[in-house]
């Protein structure tokens, strides 16, 4: 990974953190879904072959049942 990658990841986490502050009544699941969605968007922009559905499944423990 490059410095650009680390900055992009930090930016996604920062924006999810800021959104969590604005929506302080969100459940942890809402916060994690928002973070996962933003991460998937960033990764999709970086790689057109990125499979967001596969990423969501890998991030979601409920999909492993």
WORA-V312127 format. One record per pair of residues at least 12 apart in sequence whose C-alpha atoms are under 8 Angstrom apart, sorted by the first residue. I is the first residue (numbers start at 1). J is the second residue. Records with the same first field share a line. If there is no record, write none. Layout:
BEGIN
I = J  J
END
This chain:
BEGIN
8 = 42
9 = 39
12 = 35  38  39  42
13 = 35
16 = 31  34  35  38
36 = 56  59
40 = 52  55  56
END
